[in-house]
Structures are given as structure tokens and as C-alpha cells.
């Protein structure tokens, strides 16, 4: 379960801030002096929070943003990558664990992107369900520009396909917000002044819907991205059946007949 006081969530690290507002949890990557580069503390905190969210049904949507105006996340902190072998291994493990936790969380997730979204920061954003950015955002994976191999291509490849993935990785160039929209990296681009309110409206619209339905859709999307033989079809079928037998489905039908907004409780 998430810990904290009032609407402040204890993430275990000052590099990751958490705030609750009703059914929405806002997480903020807070390493602004390094353009929110992901260090080990941040990655461990991300894994911790997203793992704890598995037992937190009162949270329905999680938004993830970067502190300040310069970056969502500029990548994995290069001082970590240049450390000793053991330290680099620990960082790689923490990075993989954090991304896996983000992918597997039950709640809907939204990346709110302003400024640079590069390297490991882009991979982190691609592990969320929905991405929204302002027109200042720039996206890229510059590994080839500094001589690094980039092993974590799956989120990118599944999102944009092999052609765009090849261009992004081979050239190392930064894509503009409009190019990112065209490639499918982001769902929408809004003016800088409208980013926070647009993300809030999107998150709120999700919280008004039936949690079991959203969760079933999320699982179905995840499973159908897998190879056909690896898909857990029984899990999808069970979650759909749970929706059909739920109180929320009865409430939804009743509210529709009575021409009012339904009140869903996630059961």
C-alpha cells in the first residue's frame, strides 16, 4: 500500500515526488539540475511505487512527468553508466526492474512530456499506456552518437515499428513533437500552456469509467502485443467475464436507462 501524509505520497526518494488527488496519482521525476536524468535512487523508487500500486485499487490513473520545463527525462544518468562494473550492473538491473513495474501496473498510466525525452527517458515513457506532450518536446535515443549499444529496443519497436525504430536508433537525431505524433510515440500534442490541464482532463475522463473495464482493456492490449502462442487468453476471458458479472455493469446499465452519470466502485 502507498504510504504518505495527506495528499503527499512517500516514494522513498526525493528524486521522485508523489501527489494524490482522489483516484489520480501524480508522479514527478525530480532531478531538474540534470534534466531529470534517471539515477539508481529514482529507478528504485519507481519500482517501489508501481509495485505498491498493485495493492492500491483506489488509485485508477497514474500520471508521470518531469520537474521543470526543460525535460521529461534526459535518459539514464551517464555518471551511473561510467561507474565501476558492479555499479553499472546495479543500475542496469534497477532500470530493467523499473520499466517492468511500469508496464505491469494495473492502473492506466499517462506520460506528460515537456522538453527532452531521450534515451532511457523515452523508453520509460513508452512503457506507459498513453503519452501526451507539448509542442516543445523532443524525442530521441542518442546512443549511436556516443558509441553505446542500446539493448532496450522492445518498447520503441512495439510502438513505432521497425522503420521508425531504425531511423531513431541509427541517426540518433531528435524528433520534434509533430514527428513524434506522426510516428505514434505520442497520442497528442498540445500547446505548452495547456499541457497540465489536458493531462488532468484525460486522467479524469478515465477515472469516471468502470475500473474493471479499463483493467480488462489494458490486459487485452498487453497480451495481444505478444506472440500468439504467448498470449494469456484465459486471463482476458476471465477479466471480461468479471466485468459482465460486476456491480459496475449493473450500475452502468441502470445509469444509462436513467440518463445520469454512473457511480462505479470497481467491483
N, C-alpha and C positions, 0 to 999 in steps of 0.2 A: 504494500500500500504506500501511496505517496505520503511523505511527511512534510510538515511546514507549519507556519503560523499565519492565520488569516488567509489572504489570497497569495501569499508568497510560498513557493514550493522549495523545499530543501533538496537540491540536486547533488550535493556532496562536493561541489566545486564552484568557486567564484567565477570560473570561466564559462559556466552555463547557468543562466538565470531562468527561473520558472515562475510563472504567474497564472493563477486560476481565475477564471471568470465564468461562473456557472459550469456548464458542460464543456467549456473550451479551456485547454491548457496551452499557454504561450511559452515557448522555449526560445531563449535568445543566446546565441553564441557570443560570448563577451571577451574577446581578445583584440580589442579595437586597435591598439597600438601596432599589432602585427596583422592588421586587416582580417581579424578573426580566423587566423590560421589554427588548424586543429592540432593541439598538443595532446599528450597522453592523458592528462587530467580531464580535458574536455571529452575525449573519447570514452574514458571510463565512466564519466558522468552520464553521457548519452546512453551507454549500455544500461546503466543502473536505472535511469528514469524510464526508458522504454520497456525494460523488463518488468519494473514495478507496475507499469500501466496495464499489464496483462491481468492484474487483480484489481483494477480500478474502473469498474463499469460506469461510474458516474461521470467519467470523462469520455466524451464522444468524439471530439475532434482535437488534434494537436497541430498547432502551427509552429514552424521553425524559421527563425530569422536571424540575421546578424546584427550586432550592435553598430550604431552609427550609420553613415551614409555611403561609406567607401566600398563595403564588401559584405556579401553574404558569408562567404568563406573563401580565402585565397588559396586553400589547399592544406595539405599536411605541413606542419611546421618543419622547415628544412633543417633546423638545428637538431631535430629529432633524427632525421634521416642520416645526418652526418656524425651521429654519436657512435659509440663503440658498438660492436656487433650485437652484444646482448641487449643493449638499449634499443637498437634499431629493430631487433626481433620482437621485443615487448611492444614497441609502437605499432608494428605491423599487425600483431595479434589484437591489440586494443582497437585498431582501425577496423579490422575484419569483424570483430565482435560487435562494434557499434553499428556498423552498416546492417549486419544481420538482425540486430534487435529492432532497428527502424523498419526493416522490411517485414518483420513478423508480428508487429504490434497489431492488435485487433482494431484499434480506433482508426478513423480516417485521418490522414496526415497531409498537411499543406506546407510547402516550402514558399516562403515570402522573400523574394530575392531583389536586392538593391545593390548596384555596383558589381564588383568582381565575384564571379562564381567559377572557380578554377580548380583543376586537378581533383584532389580528394574532396574538395567542397562541392564540385559538380557531381561527383559520384554519390555523395551524401544526399544532395537534392534529388537526384534521380531515384533514390530509394523511397522517396515519399510518393504518395498517390497522385497529388495534384501540385503543379508549380505555377505560381503567378509572379510576375516581375514588373518593374517599372522600366521606362524607356532608357534608363542609364545603364542597365545591366549588360554585362559582357560575360561570355561563357567560353571555356576552352580547357584543354588539357595540354600544357606546355612541356610534357616530359621529354619529347624529342629535342627540344631546344636546349636542354641541359644534359642530354646524354643518358637519361634514365629509361629503362623499360617500364611499361605501365601495365601491370598484370590485371587490374580490376576493370576489365572492359565489359563485363556482362551487363551492368545497369545501362551503360551507354548503348551497347549493341541492341538490347531488347527495346530500347526507347526509340532510337533513330534509324536502326537498320545498318547494314554493312557499308553502304556508300557514304553516308554522312559520318559514320564512325571512323572510316578510313581517312576522310578529309580532316576531321578534327584531330585525330592522332598523328597522321603523317605530317601535317603542316604545323601543328602546334599553335595555329593562329586563334585569335579571339573572335567569336561570333557576336554580332550585335543582337539586341533584343528581337529585332524583326527577323533576323536569320534564325534565331533560336525558336521563334514561333513557327516559322516555316518548316524547320527540321523536326518539330514535335517535342523539343526539350521543355517548352513551357506551354501551358494551356491558354494563357492570355497575357497581354502586355497592357499596362495602364500608365497614365501619367504619374510622375513621382509623387505629386501631392495627393493622389487618390489611392496609393498602394495599400496603406494600412486599412482604410475604410473598405476597400474592395476585398481584402483578405478577410476582414471581420464579417462582411456580408456573406461571403462564400461559406465561412465556417458556421455562421448562424443558420444558414439555409440547410446545412447538413444536420445540425442538431435538432431541427424541427421534424426530421423524418424518423422513421422507426429504426432504432439501433440494430435490431436483429436483421432487418432487410439490408441495411448498409453493410453490416458484417458479412452477410451471405454473399453480397455482390463483391466485396473485397476479396474474400476467399476464392470465389469463382474466377475473378480476374487473375489472381496469383496462380491458381492451379492451371488455367488454360494458357499461361505463358510457358509452362513446362512442356517437355516432350510428351506425346500422347500416352506413352506407357508409364510415365511417372506421375500422372495426374491422379489425385485422390477424389475420384468421382463419388465415392460413398460419403465422404465428408461434405461435398457440395450438396448431395441429395439430402443428407441429414439436416443441414442448416436450412435448406429450403422448406423441408417438412416442419422444422421448428417454427419457421415464420407462419406457415399455414395454420398451425395449431395454437398460435400465441394469442395472448390477450390483446396485443397491439394490433393484430389483424382484425379482430372483432371491433376494437375501438376505431380503427381506420374506416371500416365499412359503416359503422354507426355514425361517425362524424361526417362522412360523405353524404349519407342519407339526410342528416340534419343540417347540412350546409354550414358546418363550423370547422374550426381547426381541431385536429385530433390532439389528444394528450397521450403521448407514448411513454412507456415506462421501461422498455427493454426486456419485456417478458411476455 
